Amino acid sequence: MTSTGTASFANLTPAGLPGLTLAYERHGAGEPLVLLHGIGHHRQAWDPVVAALAERREVVTVDLPGFGESPAQPAGLPYSLDTAVTVFGAFFDALGLRVPHVAGNSLGGLIALRLAQAGRARSVTALSPGGFWNAPEAVYTFTLLKAMRRGALALPPGAIERMARRPLGRRALTGAICADPVRRDPRTVVAETMAMREATGFDATLAVGSGGGRFRGGVDERTPVTIAWGDRDRMLPRRQGVRAGHAIPHARLIRLPRCGHVPMNDDPALVARVLLEGSR
């Protein structure tokens, strides 16, 4: 299933914060499952699994502030994890979701875990969540993200489209996040690269992450947590999943064979199954 491309917009006034707007889509019916993407991405990252999920869940895909179609946060409002928890709590309230199941990839996974700590998630499924790196790994990851951003900004849209038509071009554009970028739809590769290029919140979000951005504390044992990691993740090595398991001892740890950092691209059926099981 691909995104309709037609977003709804939630105008939020989170407690103690200036107003802001989030773009989102809703699909299906059932218990609500909110899906949060990673840095430099957009809500369409979840398109490969939305149809399967929507058969059994009300699926809400949302663009993080300053990414996709969501405008940048108001000036002076930090792109911090605390801000994200407040913003998405207000988003859940605005949509009448109360305490939904939440799943996230990369940065989205870290935000999902922080929402669980705040009592705003019924369950969490985190796919290669950020925040479990050591110092050298953090340097590596943020250097790679900066390189991807520079590359996206340096390439004119026409050049991105031409590169995406060729296998080597698709590998150059998305090889850091996919196990097998050659098989991907060129149109999706273009859309992802443009999302990275146009993300108004990228630099501020990355600055917060590179200054710390680690997951601290645990999650209440009454909140089910699933942590899944692709064994071909080039962005966040799978050994970080072991640290996540130590930090959240009751979490269910799952290996995603032949999957990269954004595993929805590599094995949609497996990821959909993990998300459904994690949100039971």
Backbone as a ProteinNet text record, in pm:
[ID]
protein_1_A
[PRIMARY]
MTSTGTASFANLTPAGLPGLTLAYERHGAGEPLVLLHGIGHHRQAWDPVVAALAERREVVTVDLPGFGESPAQPAGLPYSLDTAVTVFGAFFDALGLRVPHVAGNSLGGLIALRLAQAGRARSVTALSPGGFWNAPEAVYTFTLLKAMRRGALALPPGAIERMARRPLGRRALTGAICADPVRRDPRTVVAETMAMREATGFDATLAVGSGGGRFRGGVDERTPVTIAWGDRDRMLPRRQGVRAGHAIPHARLIRLPRCGHVPMNDDPALVARVLLEGSR
[TERTIARY]
84.1	0	87.1	52.7	124.9	38	101.7	28	-62.9	-178	-267.4	-205.6	-107.2	-47.1	-131	-250	-338.4	-333	-269	-253.3	-366.6	-400.2	-479	-380.8	-428.3	-338.5	-401.1	-322.8	-366.6	-298.2	-376.4	-323.6	-323.9	-204.8	-189.6	-151.6	-198.1	-155.5	-112.4	4.7	51.1	68.5	41	50.5	189.9	194.8	320.6	405.3	357.2	435.2	355.6	424.6	352	284	185.9	112.4	197.1	165.3	232.2	138.8	180.8	94.6	166.5	93.4	146.5	60.1	126.3	58	48.6	-67.1	-86.2	-188	-192.8	-294.8	-348.8	-475.2	-536.8	-588.1	-565.7	-608.8	-666.2	-767.1	-815.4	-900.7	-925.8	-1008.8	-957.5	-984.9	-938.6	-866.4	-788.5	-711.4	-610	-594.4	-505.2	-358	-285	-140.5	-78.2	0.4	66.8	208.1	248.4	378.5	463.7	583.9	674.1	799.8	834.6	949.5	1078.1	1189.2	1320.1	1360.5	1477.8	1527.9	1553.4	1512.9	1533	1432.8	1337.2	1239.5	1104.3	999.5	864	767.2	639.7	541.9	529.7	564.6	554.2	653.8	747.3	837.1	759	638.1	557.1	465.1	462.9	371.6	379.2	498.8	503	424.2	394.7	326.9	187.6	146.5	20.1	-98.9	-103	-219.5	-238.5	-131	-142.1	-184.5	-131.8	-166.7	-311.5	-357.4	-489.7	-601.6	-569.9	-671.6	-712.2	-625.3	-651.8	-631	-583	-558.2	-606.4	-636.8	-647	-504.9	-451.3	-311	-301.6	-218.2	-194.7	-47.6	-19.2	117.5	128.1	238.9	250.6	391.1	399.7	529.3	574.4	695	750.7	763.2	764.2	777.7	904.4	885	998	1038.7	954.7	982.3	856.4	876	760.8	679.6	549.2	460.3	433	492.6	475.2	567.9	513.8	599	701.5	802.8	902.7	837.6	901.1	852.3	873.1	793.3	811.8	952.5	1000.5	1134.9	1149.5	1261.8	1288.1	1240.8	1160.7	1113.7	1213.2	1281.7	1387.6	1331.7	1408.8	1372.4	1424	1378.1	1426.1	1328.7	1374.1	1287	1172.9	1200.5	1094	986.6	1030.4	934	852	918.3	848.1	741	771.5	672.7	551.4	575.1	464.2	382.4	452.1	383	298.8	354.2	276.7	168.1	188	77.3	-39.7	-10.6	-116.7	-178.2	-96.7	-146.2	-242.7	-206.5	-296.3	-429.1	-422.1	-544.7	-630.6	-566.5	-640.9	-714.8	-656.2	-718.5	-808	-819.8	-904	-848.7	-715.6	-653.3	-627.3	-633.9	-606.4	-463.9	-450.1	-317.6	-304.6	-251.9	-246.7	-124.9	-126.8	-3.6	84.5	214.3	306.6	421.6	455.3	573.6	658.1	789.1	877.4	1002.8	1060.8	1185.7	1292.5	1410.7	1523.7	1487.7	1492.5	1450.4	1307	1221.6	1083.5	1072.7	1163.6	1164.2	1203.3	1300.9	1342.2	1228.7	1160.1	1046.4	936.8	912.1	809.2	841.6	967.9	1007.5	991.8	1023.1	1004.6	855.5	770.9	626.5	578.9	635.5	600.5	641.1	758.7	801.5	704.5	644	550.8	408.8	388.4	255	163.3	220.2	139.6	138.7	185.1	183.7	131.8	35.5	-18.1	81.5	152.6	264.4	360.4	483.6	583.3	650.4	661.4	745.8	848.8	974.6	1082.7	1171.8	1181.4	1264	1395.1	1505.5	1636.5	1628.4	1582.1	1566.8	1700.3	1700.8	1818.3	1833.7	1948.7	1968.4	2043.7	2090.7	2161.1	2305.3	2357.2	2493.8	2594.3	2720.7	2829.7	2890.3	2993.5	3047.6	3099.9	3183.9	3231.2	3118.3	3021.2	2908.6	2826.9	2811.8	2737.6	2807.8	2940.1	3015.9	2995.3	3005.5	2985.6	2846	2742.4	2605	2577.2	2617.3	2587.4	2671.4	2791.6	2871.5	2803.5	2750	2680	2554.2	2478.6	2358	2391.1	2496.7	2536.7	2577.7	2645.5	2685.6	2563.5	2464.6	2341.9	2271.1	2267	2202.8	2278.1	2411.4	2489.5	2468.8	2467.3	2446.9	2311.6	2206.4	2072.2	2062.1	2128.6	2123.7	2205	2311.2	2399.6	2342.3	2254.7	2203.5	2076.5	2073.3	1948	1843.5	1714.8	1610.1	1623.3	1660.6	1675.7	1784.6	1893.6	2002.2	1959	1881.4	1830	1743	1657	1570.4	1651.7	1754.7	1837.9	1912.9	1966.3	2037.9	1945.5	1823.4	1731	1689.6	1706.1	1669.9	1772.3	1891.5	2000	2027.8	2057.4	2084.4	2193.5	2304.5	2412	2370.4	2285.9	2236.5	2146.9	2059.7	1973.4	2057.1	2165.1	2252.5	2320.9	2365.3	2431.4	2335.5	2209.7	2113.8	2059	2034.6	1967.3	2035.9	2159.8	2229.9	2257.6	2259.4	2288	2170.3	2049.4	1932.4	1861	1900	1833.5	1934	1891.1	1980.1	1999.3	1895.8	1903.4	1837.6	1903.6	1842.8	1821.2	1893.2	1882.4	1741.3	1672.7	1539.1	1429.7	1461.1	1359	1300.8	1177.9	1109.4	1181.4	1226.5	1296.6	1217.5	1084.8	1003.5	1009.7	1013.1	1022.9	1158.9	1263.2	1397.8	1405.5	1346	1343.3	1269.9	1153	1073.4	1148.7	1219.8	1296.5	1410.7	1479.1	1591.7	1543.4	1430.4	1374.6	1327.7	1276.8	1237.1	1358.2	1470.1	1594	1637.3	1628.8	1672.6	1588.9	1458.3	1366.4	1330	1390.9	1354.7	1402.4	1310.1	1346.8	1391	1353.7	1391.6	1516.1	1581	1691.3	1807.7	1858.6	1980.4	1958.8	1844.7	1818.1	1798.8	1732.5	1712	1844.2	1928.3	2057.5	2146	2139.4	2221.1	2184	2054.4	2010.5	2059.8	2047.7	2089.9	2238.9	2317.6	2462.5	2513.5	2430.6	2468.8	2431.3	2375.8	2331.9	2234.4	2105.9	2003.5	1997.8	2051	2049	1921.1	1881.7	1769.5	1818.6	1745.4	1784.8	1665.5	1694.2	1588.2	1528.8	1421.7	1356.1	1213.8	1136.4	995	917.9	804.5	721.8	692.5	708.5	689.2	547.2	453.6	315.6	296	393.8	387.2	467.2	402	476.5	570.5	692	792.3	853.6	856.5	925.4	1034.6	1155.1	1266.7	1316.9	1310.4	1349.7	1463	1560.9	1680	1715.6	1734.1	1780	1924.8	1953.5	2091.1	2184.9	2131.9	2216.6	2203.8	2177.5	2163	2300.8	2319.6	2446.8	2449.2	2334.7	2325.9	2348.7	2276	2288.2	2316.4	2440.2	2475	2388.4	2361.9	2267	2309.5	2439.4	2481.4	2416.5	2367.5	2297.8	2166.3	2111.8	1990.5	2013.4	2133.6	2166.3	2162.1	2216.4	2211.6	2067.2	1986.8	1845.7	1778.6	1814	1758.4	1800.1	1923.5	1968.6	1896.3	1872	1805.6	1658.3	1595.9	1453	1442.4	1466.6	1479	1356.6	1237.6	1118.5	1087.9	1169.8	1144.8	1166.1	1084.3	1102.5	1197	1309	1408.6	1390.1	1389.3	1366	1472.7	1529.4	1622.8	1544.6	1574	1508.8	1610.8	1604	1705	1699.1	1817.2	1831.8	1760.4	1755.5	1691.5	1791.8	1774.9	1858.6	1795.8	1839.7	1798.7	1650.4	1596.8	1453.8	1393.8	1362	1332	1202.4	1114.8	990.7	1019.6	1136.3	1173.4	1217.1	1275.3	1340.3	1251.1	1165.9	1076.2	946.4	858.5	734.9	648.1	640.6	554.4	603.2	734.4	789.9	767.2	793.8	777.8	631.8	539.8	397.8	359.5	410.2	380.1	434.9	557.5	617.4	535.4	489.1	411.5	275.9	212.6	83.5	99.1	203.3	226.3	262	341.6	382.3	268.5	164.9	52.9	-72.3	-56	-171	-226.4
-119.4	0	123.7	220.4	346.8	455.4	557.2	666.6	733.4	778.4	853.3	986.8	1030.1	1159.9	1274.1	1243.6	1346.1	1342.5	1441.4	1445.2	1523.8	1484.2	1568.5	1644	1752.7	1834.5	1858	1830	1853.8	1979.4	2078.5	2201.7	2185.5	2183.1	2148	2269.7	2268.6	2368.2	2292.2	2227.2	2148.8	2236.6	2178.8	2254.5	2313.3	2444	2512	2538.2	2501.3	2518.4	2601	2668.1	2737.2	2638.4	2684.9	2597.5	2549.1	2431	2375.9	2279.4	2234.5	2153.6	2025.3	1913.8	1786	1732.8	1681.2	1616	1466.8	1408	1267	1204.1	1072	995.5	887.4	848.2	740.3	634.7	509.8	397.5	288.5	216	96.2	124.7	17.4	24.8	-76.9	-50.7	-138.2	-57.6	-124.3	-52.9	38.1	160.6	254.8	218.6	230.9	207.8	327.5	405.5	523.6	485.5	526.6	491.1	617.1	614.1	729	695.4	780	755.7	808.3	789	832.5	968	1014.8	1145.3	1146	1254.7	1268.7	1194.4	1125.2	1046.2	1116.6	1044.9	1098.8	983.7	1015.8	913	801.6	832.3	730.8	617.5	629.6	518.3	392.8	411.2	298.3	241.7	302.5	256.8	106.8	45.2	-98.6	-187.4	-138.9	-225.1	-175.1	-59	-0.6	-88.7	-141	-220.1	-341.6	-413.1	-532.7	-494.2	-384.2	-341.4	-293.7	-223.4	-162.8	-266.7	-390.9	-496.3	-525.1	-489.6	-524.6	-408.8	-296.3	-180.8	-53	47.3	182.1	236.7	258	295.1	446.1	509.9	653.6	673.8	724.1	760.3	912.1	960.9	1103.8	1150.8	1271.4	1335.3	1406.3	1375.1	1444.5	1594.2	1679.8	1824.7	1856.3	1930.9	1969	1862.9	1761.4	1654.3	1626.8	1577.7	1551.3	1678.2	1666.5	1781.6	1856.4	1813.4	1887.1	2008.3	2127.8	2247.3	2238.9	2322.6	2332.1	2378.7	2343.6	2391.3	2542.1	2607.9	2752.6	2784.9	2899.6	2943.5	2941.5	2888	2881.9	2755.7	2674	2548.7	2438.8	2379.9	2283.5	2152.5	2092.2	1960.4	1851.1	1856.4	1763.9	1648.9	1543.9	1430.5	1472.1	1560	1607.1	1681.1	1764.7	1834.1	1733.8	1631.9	1532	1460.2	1425.4	1357.8	1448	1575.2	1667.7	1686.3	1702.6	1724.4	1603.5	1484	1367.3	1331.5	1365.1	1350.6	1437.9	1562.1	1651.6	1600.2	1542.5	1485.3	1370.5	1280.9	1170	1224.5	1326	1382.9	1446.2	1517	1584.3	1485.2	1366.1	1265.1	1169.4	1190.9	1104.7	964.5	950.8	818.7	772	862.6	833.7	777.7	647.7	586.5	477.8	510.8	414.6	323	216.4	144	236.6	232.3	318.8	233.5	251.9	187.6	295.6	275.4	373.8	310.2	377.8	333.6	439.7	396.6	486.8	595.2	722.3	828.4	804.9	760.5	732.9	625.2	526.7	423.5	478.5	568.6	631.7	716.3	792.2	871.9	781.5	667.8	574.5	523.7	491.8	444.7	555	678.7	789.1	813	792.7	804.2	698.1	577.6	472.5	512.8	572.2	617.9	721	799.6	903.8	851.5	722.1	664.1	695.3	730.6	767.8	661.8	540.9	432.8	306.3	241.9	116.1	3.1	7.3	-83.7	-11	-61.8	-2.8	-112.9	-89.6	-171.9	-79	-100.1	-11.4	-86.4	-35.7	-95.9	-18.5	-82.3	-16.7	121.1	129	261	328.2	459.5	535.9	538.7	589.2	612.2	505.9	400.8	292.3	278.3	384.9	385.2	419	379.3	431.3	550.2	612.3	735.6	716.3	614.2	597.4	567.2	488.3	457.1	581.6	668	792	879.5	889.9	968.4	911.3	779.9	714.7	744.2	724.5	740.7	883.8	979.9	1118.5	1167	1113	1145.7	1093.1	971.8	913.5	993	1031.6	1110.9	1245.9	1309.9	1438.6	1422.1	1312.1	1287.2	1266.7	1192.7	1172.9	1305.3	1387.9	1518.8	1606.4	1610.5	1691.2	1642	1511.2	1456.6	1494.5	1485	1519.5	1667.7	1753.4	1896.9	1934	1859.2	1892.5	1851	1751.6	1698.1	1771.1	1826.5	1882.9	1772.7	1806.1	1704.1	1620.2	1682.4	1606.5	1501.3	1535	1439	1323.9	1355	1249.6	1153	1205	1119.1	1032	1087.9	1008.3	899.8	932.2	832.5	719.6	753.4	651.9	551.8	586.8	492.6	381.5	399.9	304.3	230.1	100.3	23.9	84.8	126.3	184.9	318.2	390.5	516.1	493.7	391.6	360.6	315.7	243.4	201.2	322.8	417.5	536.4	621	629	715.9	656.5	524.7	466.4	341	316.8	197	197.6	315	322.2	275.6	274.6	240.6	114.8	60.6	-58.1	-169.9	-292.5	-406.2	-430	-407.9	-433.6	-319.2	-203.7	-88.1	-105.2	-197.5	-215.3	-256	-331.8	-381.1	-277.8	-163.3	-67.6	8.4	55.2	135.8	270.8	308.3	436.1	555	551.9	664.8	680.6	568.3	574	627	585.5	633.6	785.3	835.1	979.9	1051	998	1062.1	1065.4	957.1	953.9	1054.6	1062.6	1155.1	1299.1	1327.1	1461	1494.1	1394.3	1417.1	1456	1388.8	1424.4	1565.5	1597	1727.3	1841.3	1820.2	1928.2	1933	1847.9	1840.3	1964.6	2052.2	2176.5	2152.7	2038.8	2010.3	1925.6	1892.1	1796.3	1844.8	1963.1	2010.1	2025.9	2083.9	2103.9	1970.9	1877.2	1745.3	1672.2	1677.4	1609.6	1671.9	1803.8	1870.7	1822.8	1805.3	1756.1	1613.4	1530.4	1391.5	1377.1	1455	1443.4	1498.3	1578.5	1629.4	1537.7	1424.5	1328.7	1231.9	1257.8	1181.3	1034.5	997.4	856.9	824.2	698.5	650.6	628.8	682.7	669.8	619.2	534.6	477.9	355.7	305.7	187.4	219.2	113	124.1	35.7	84.8	8.6	-130.2	-232.8	-370.1	-396.9	-313.5	-332.7	-286.9	-216.7	-173.3	-270	-348.5	-441.2	-366.4	-416.5	-355.4	-463	-436.6	-521.7	-438.5	-492.5	-425.9	-518	-470.4	-551	-481.4	-561.8	-503.8	-582	-510.6	-573.7	-619.1	-741.5	-791.1	-733.8	-649.6	-579.5	-428.2	-386.3	-243.4	-177.8	-87.7	-17.9	114.5	159.9	287.7	269.7	176.4	146	-3.7	-42.7	-185.6	-262.6	-389.6	-471.5	-493.9	-481.2	-500.1	-398.8	-287	-190.4	-246.4	-343.5	-408.3	-483	-536.6	-604.4	-504.1	-384.7	-281.1	-239.9	-233.6	-200.2	-305.4	-431.6	-537.7	-527.8	-485.4	-465.9	-348.1	-243.1	-124.5	-150.2	-239.4	-270.4	-422.4	-479	-624.3	-704	-645.9	-722.8	-715.3	-641.5	-626.7	-758.6	-780.4	-893.9	-850.9	-921.8	-887.4	-977.1	-915.3	-988.9	-951.1	-1048.9	-1026.9	-1028.7	-933.8	-924.5	-967	-1090.3	-1138.6	-1062.6	-1033	-971	-835.5	-763.9	-632.7	-526.1	-407.3	-294.3	-205.6	-80	11.7	47.6	54.2	80.5	-49.3	-143.7	-280.9	-294.9	-194.2	-200.3	-213.6	-161.3	-169.7	-310	-383.3	-509	-630.8	-631	-745.2	-693.5	-635.6	-577.8	-678.9	-802.2	-901.8	-932.4	-949.2	-976.9	-859	-739.5	-622.2	-603.4	-622.2	-610.7	-711.3	-832.9	-936.5	-895.4	-843.5	-798.9	-685.3	-591.3	-478.9	-524.4	-619.5	-669.7	-746.6	-828.9	-903.7	-810.8	-709.1	-616.1	-529.9	-511.2	-424.2	-504.6	-629.1	-708.6	-657.1
0	0	0	-81.6	-82.7	-22.9	25.1	86.5	-14.7	33.9	-54	-92	-10.1	-34.9	18.3	73.8	127.2	278.2	337.1	482.3	545.7	668.8	756.8	845.2	905.3	986.9	1123.6	1227.8	1364.9	1416.8	1453	1510.7	1662.2	1720.5	1860.7	1945	2068.2	2167.4	2292.4	2286.9	2402.1	2525.7	2641.1	2766.2	2783.1	2802.6	2828.3	2705.9	2586.6	2464.3	2364.2	2271	2163.6	2071	1995.9	1905.9	1789.8	1740.7	1622.8	1552.9	1434.2	1348.5	1308.2	1307.5	1260.5	1146.9	1043.5	932.6	961.7	931	961.6	866.5	867.7	796.5	888	866.9	943.1	845.3	881.7	798.2	887.1	836.2	902.9	1025.2	1102	1222.4	1322.7	1449.5	1556.7	1662	1744.9	1844.9	1775	1821.9	1752.5	1770.4	1660.7	1656.1	1585.3	1657.2	1601.9	1560.5	1439.9	1383.8	1367.3	1426.6	1425.3	1345.4	1250.4	1163	1225.1	1154.8	1202.3	1147.1	1188.5	1146.4	995.2	931.1	787.7	703.1	766.8	691.8	695.6	659.6	662	687.2	704.5	743.4	640.4	514	409.4	427.4	521.7	552.3	588.4	642.5	688.2	580.4	462.8	357.3	328.6	328	295.8	391.6	513.6	611	647.6	600.1	643.9	607.4	486.4	444.5	533.9	562.8	647.8	789.5	840.6	976.1	983.4	878.6	880.9	877.8	847.5	854.4	998.2	1094.9	1234.8	1332.1	1284.8	1369.8	1301.1	1382.2	1327.9	1326.4	1207.9	1191.8	1169.1	1249.4	1235.5	1203.2	1084.4	1047.6	1056.1	1108.6	1135.1	1102.2	1047.5	1022.4	1149.3	1194	1309.4	1279	1381.4	1356.7	1276.6	1168.6	1084.4	984.3	965.6	869.3	787.3	665.7	580.5	560.4	581.1	563.5	692.8	803.1	928.9	929.8	953.8	957.7	1070.8	1059.6	1166.1	1296	1406.4	1535.2	1545.7	1628.6	1647.7	1695.5	1657.1	1696.4	1848.3	1893.2	2036.1	2104	2035.5	2093.4	2058.2	2155.2	2123.5	2068.9	1980.4	1926.2	2020.9	2143.9	2245.1	2262.9	2332.6	2361.1	2453.8	2548.4	2636.4	2557.3	2463.3	2378.4	2298.5	2242.3	2161.4	2242.9	2367.2	2451.7	2474.1	2502.9	2523.3	2396.7	2282.8	2155.3	2117.6	2129.1	2086.6	2187.2	2313.8	2407.3	2366.9	2327.4	2280.1	2150	2064.3	1938.7	1967.6	2058.4	2093.6	2145.7	2230.8	2286.3	2176.6	2083.5	1977.5	1888.8	1869	1783.5	1861.8	1991.7	2073.3	2090.5	2087.6	2093.8	2237.1	2333	2473.8	2488.1	2514.3	2529.3	2422.7	2305	2195	2204.5	2125.4	2096.9	2012.4	2035.7	1960.8	1909.7	1783.7	1725.5	1659.8	1663.5	1603.2	1549.7	1452.6	1390.8	1416	1463.3	1484.6	1586.2	1548.7	1640	1687.1	1596.6	1633.9	1740.1	1736.8	1838.5	1974.6	1975.7	2100.3	2157.7	2071.7	2118.7	2173.5	2106.9	2153.9	2294.3	2318.8	2451.6	2556.4	2519.2	2612.3	2639.2	2539.3	2561.1	2659.9	2649.7	2745.1	2886.1	2901.3	3033.6	3091.2	3003.8	3047	3063.7	3041.7	3054.3	2938.4	2821.3	2705.2	2597.3	2625.8	2526.7	2592.8	2528.8	2580.6	2561.2	2451.2	2424.4	2333.5	2324.6	2235.6	2156	2025.4	1939.1	1877	1911	1866.3	1768.4	1646.3	1542.3	1534.2	1571.3	1573.5	1637.7	1762.8	1825.1	1852.2	1843.4	1881.6	2032.1	2077.2	2218.7	2294.8	2225.4	2294.4	2245	2188.9	2136.6	2245.6	2222.7	2304.3	2230.2	2287.5	2229.6	2087.3	2059	1920.7	1823.4	1866.5	1778.2	1748.8	1847.4	1825	1721.4	1732.3	1634.4	1494.7	1482.1	1352	1295.8	1378.6	1330.7	1288.2	1368.7	1334.7	1217	1201.5	1082.8	957.3	964.7	851.1	817.2	919.3	894.7	832.2	879.7	821.9	675.8	645	505.8	417.4	466.7	389.5	365.5	465.3	452.1	352.4	362	267.8	125.5	108.3	-25.8	-82	1.1	-45.7	-81.1	-1.8	-30	-153.8	-178.9	-290.9	-425	-426	-552	-594.7	-714.9	-766	-780.6	-770.9	-784.7	-911.1	-1021.9	-1145.1	-1135.2	-1068.3	-1049.7	-959.1	-856.9	-768.6	-847.2	-933	-1014	-1107.6	-1169.3	-1260.8	-1185.1	-1068.6	-989.2	-945.9	-908.3	-857.9	-965	-1091.8	-1198.7	-1215.1	-1158.1	-1175.4	-1044.8	-1053.7	-930.7	-843.8	-904.8	-825.6	-763.7	-833.1	-779	-658.2	-665.8	-551.6	-431.7	-459.7	-351.5	-287.3	-370.3	-316.7	-233.2	-275.8	-209	-79.9	-76.9	40.4	93.2	52.6	99	248.3	310.4	454.3	538.2	480.4	561.3	514.6	398.8	345	322.9	348.2	324.2	175.7	96.7	-47.4	-123.7	-133.4	-198.7	-347.8	-409.6	-554.7	-594.9	-510.5	-544.4	-523.8	-471.5	-432.8	-551.3	-534.1	-634.7	-645.7	-764.7	-778.9	-728.1	-744.3	-698.5	-547	-476.3	-330.9	-288	-359	-328.9	-348.4	-456.3	-479.7	-366.2	-327.6	-222.9	-90.8	-57.3	66.8	64.3	-48.4	-57.9	-51.8	-114.2	-106.8	35.3	107	246.4	330.4	307.5	377	338.2	210.8	159.9	218	232.8	267.1	414.8	497.6	639.1	714.3	747.2	814.7	959	1015.7	1153.2	1166.9	1055.2	1060.8	1146.3	1116.3	1183	1333.4	1372.1	1515	1586.6	1521.2	1581.4	1597.1	1494.8	1500.8	1608.2	1622.4	1724.3	1864.1	1889.4	2020.1	2040.9	1936.8	1949.6	1970.4	1896.9	1908.1	2040.6	2107.7	2237.5	2352	2321.5	2424.1	2359.5	2379.1	2311.2	2347.8	2463.2	2502.4	2578.9	2571.1	2651	2793.6	2888.7	3028.6	3109.2	3207.7	3289.2	3222.5	3277.5	3222.3	3182.2	3160.7	3126.4	3223.2	3270.1	3362.8	3304.8	3387.4	3340.7	3292.7	3331.3	3285.2	3140.8	3085.6	2945.1	2859.8	2772.7	2687.4	2592.8	2582	2494.7	2406.5	2277	2180.1	2115.3	2111.3	2044.7	1934.1	1810.4	1694.9	1621.3	1576	1511.9	1386.5	1276.8	1154.3	1166.6	1121.7	1135.5	1029.8	938.7	842	858	980.5	1009.9	1003.3	907.6	891.3	965.4	1010.3	1080.2	1229.8	1289.3	1432.2	1444.8	1470.3	1474.6	1573.8	1540.6	1615.9	1760.4	1791.9	1931.2	2024.6	1969.5	2053.1	2105.8	2035.2	2083.4	2213.6	2231.4	2357.4	2472.1	2448.6	2552	2581.6	2478	2498.6	2586.1	2564.6	2646.7	2792.2	2816.7	2954.5	3020.3	2941.5	2995.6	3025.5	2946.6	2962.9	2974	3092	3105.5	3062.9	3072.2	3034.9	2885.4	2809.7	2666.7	2593.3	2491.4	2402.2	2290.7	2272.3	2170.9	2049.5	1931.1	1806.8	1705.3	1639.6	1529.8	1399	1311.9	1180.6	1074.7	1027.7	932.2	799.7	746.8	614.3	605.9	717.5	720.6	761.5	705.2	738.6	843.6	846	951.6	942.5	822.1	802.8	748.8	836.8	792.8	715.4	722.1	644.9	496.1	452.9	311.9	272.3	365.4	331.9	350.1	452.3	474.9	535.4	452.9	506.5	580.4	530.2	594.8	736.2	752.4	884.2	978.1	931.4	1016.7	1056.4	963.3	996.9	1104.1	1093.4	1194	1330.9	1334.4	1461	1521.8	1438.7	1488.7	1541.4	1474.1	1521.9	1652	1660.5	1783.7	1899	1869.7	1974.7	2025.2	1945	1983.3	2019.6	2057.9	2100.3	2231.6
[MASK]
++++++++++++++++++++++++++++++++++++++++++++++++++++++++++++++++++++++++++++++++++++++++++++++++++++++++++++++++++++++++++++++++++++++++++++++++++++++++++++++++++++++++++++++++++++++++++++++++++++++++++++++++++++++++++++++++++++++++++++++++++++++++++++++++++++++++++++++++++++++++

